Amino acid sequence: MITLKDYWMGRDEKYAEELTPEIIKNAHETVEKINRLLSLYEETGKSVNKVNSGWRPKSVNDATANAASKSKHLTAQACDLYDPHGDLDKWCLKNIEALVEFGLWLEHPGWSDGWCHLQTVPPMSSPRVRVFIPSIKPPQTTIYGRSPVYFDV
């Protein structure tokens, strides 16, 4: 489980002038949805409690390697969770219905090796894509395949 403090990573204080009521609301929603998913994941005996990247102010996003210019981190609608062995990613791929139930979308693990990227809004491509390919760049790893995963909602 993660806390809002984990999610903010101190950026809520350092970049307080960039916080808006909408970003604060989104952060609460993002943490709540992810914790619902993590609660179910913890039934496997594993847990995740470290945030690699939560809300990113523009200057932080601009300085983040490979970050999308329109990243959902900018609006506090995305979170990268520490997942060095891909355990959470693998679990999410086997439990797509949990992503649907909690209103989450997963960046394809091939493009996020070492972390699990979850977001609370669908990719621009389609809300039916629950596991999405974030860019035209080749994946970092192909152990998860190379295709998006569709799930009818």
C-alpha positions in Angstrom: 0.0 0.0 0.0 1.1 3.6 -0.6 0.3 6.8 1.1 -0.3 10.3 -0.4 3.0 11.3 1.2 4.7 8.4 -0.8 2.9 9.6 -3.9 3.8 13.3 -3.6 7.5 12.4 -2.9 7.9 15.9 -1.3 6.9 17.6 -4.5 3.7 18.9 -3.0 5.8 21.2 -0.8 8.7 21.9 -3.2 6.4 22.8 -6.1 3.3 23.9 -4.1 2.7 26.8 -6.5 2.0 24.3 -9.3 -0.6 22.3 -7.3 -4.1 22.9 -8.3 -7.3 21.7 -6.7 -7.7 19.3 -9.7 -4.2 17.8 -9.2 -4.9 17.3 -5.5 -8.2 15.6 -6.3 -6.6 13.4 -8.9 -3.8 12.4 -6.6 -6.3 11.3 -3.9 -8.2 9.3 -6.6 -5.1 7.7 -8.0 -3.8 6.6 -4.6 -7.2 5.3 -3.6 -7.6 3.2 -6.8 -4.1 1.9 -6.7 -4.4 0.9 -3.0 -7.6 -1.0 -3.9 -5.6 -2.9 -6.5 -2.7 -3.5 -4.2 -5.0 -4.8 -1.5 -6.1 -7.5 -3.8 -2.5 -8.1 -5.0 -1.4 -8.5 -1.3 -3.7 -11.6 -1.1 -0.9 -13.4 -3.1 1.5 -12.8 -0.2 3.4 -10.1 -2.0 3.3 -6.3 -1.5 4.4 -3.1 -3.1 4.9 0.1 -1.0 7.4 2.1 -2.9 6.6 4.8 -5.5 9.2 5.3 -8.2 7.3 8.3 -9.6 4.1 10.0 -8.5 3.0 13.5 -9.4 5.5 15.3 -11.6 5.5 19.1 -12.0 6.4 20.1 -15.5 10.1 20.8 -14.7 10.4 17.4 -13.1 8.7 15.7 -16.0 10.8 17.5 -18.6 14.0 16.3 -16.8 12.7 12.7 -16.5 14.3 10.4 -19.1 11.8 9.1 -21.7 8.8 10.9 -20.0 6.0 11.7 -22.4 5.4 15.5 -22.8 1.7 14.8 -22.0 2.4 12.3 -19.3 -0.5 11.6 -16.9 2.0 12.1 -14.1 1.6 15.9 -14.8 -2.1 15.7 -13.8 -1.6 13.2 -10.9 -3.4 10.6 -12.9 -0.5 8.1 -13.0 1.9 6.4 -10.7 5.0 4.2 -11.2 5.4 1.6 -8.5 8.7 -0.1 -7.7 8.5 -3.5 -9.3 12.1 -4.7 -10.0 11.2 -8.3 -10.9 7.9 -7.5 -12.7 5.8 -9.4 -10.1 3.1 -6.8 -10.0 3.1 -6.4 -13.8 2.8 -10.2 -14.3 -0.1 -10.3 -11.8 -1.9 -7.4 -13.5 -1.5 -9.1 -16.9 -3.2 -12.2 -15.4 -5.9 -10.1 -13.6 -7.1 -7.6 -16.3 -10.5 -7.7 -14.7 -9.1 -6.1 -11.6 -7.8 -3.2 -13.7 -11.3 -2.8 -15.1 -12.9 -3.1 -11.6 -10.7 -0.4 -10.1 -10.7 1.9 -13.1 -7.0 1.5 -13.9 -4.9 1.2 -17.1 -1.5 -0.5 -17.2 1.5 0.6 -19.4 2.7 -2.5 -21.1 5.5 -4.0 -18.9 7.8 -4.3 -21.9 8.1 -0.5 -21.9 8.4 -0.2 -18.1 11.0 -2.7 -17.0 11.6 -2.3 -13.3 8.4 -0.4 -12.4 4.7 -0.8 -12.9 3.0 2.2 -14.5 -0.7 2.5 -13.6 -3.0 5.4 -14.6 -6.6 6.3 -13.9 -7.5 7.5 -17.4 -7.4 5.5 -20.6 -4.8 6.0 -23.2 -5.7 8.2 -26.1 -5.9 5.1 -28.4 -9.0 3.5 -26.7 -10.6 2.9 -23.4 -10.8 -0.7 -24.3 -7.0 -1.1 -24.2 -6.3 -2.0 -20.6 -2.6 -2.7 -21.2 -1.2 -0.1 -23.6 1.9 0.5 -25.6 3.2 4.0 -24.7 5.4 4.8 -27.6 6.7 3.6 -31.0 10.1 3.0 -29.5 11.0 -0.7 -29.1 10.3 -2.3 -25.8 13.0 -2.5 -23.1 12.2 -6.3 -22.8 10.1 -8.7 -24.8 9.5 -11.2 -22.0 5.9 -10.0 -21.8 5.3 -10.0 -25.5 4.7 -6.9 -27.6 0.9 -6.5 -27.9 -1.6 -4.4 -26.1 -4.3 -6.2 -24.2 -7.9 -5.4 -24.9 -10.7 -5.9 -22.4 -14.3 -5.1 -23.2 -15.8 -2.7 -20.6 
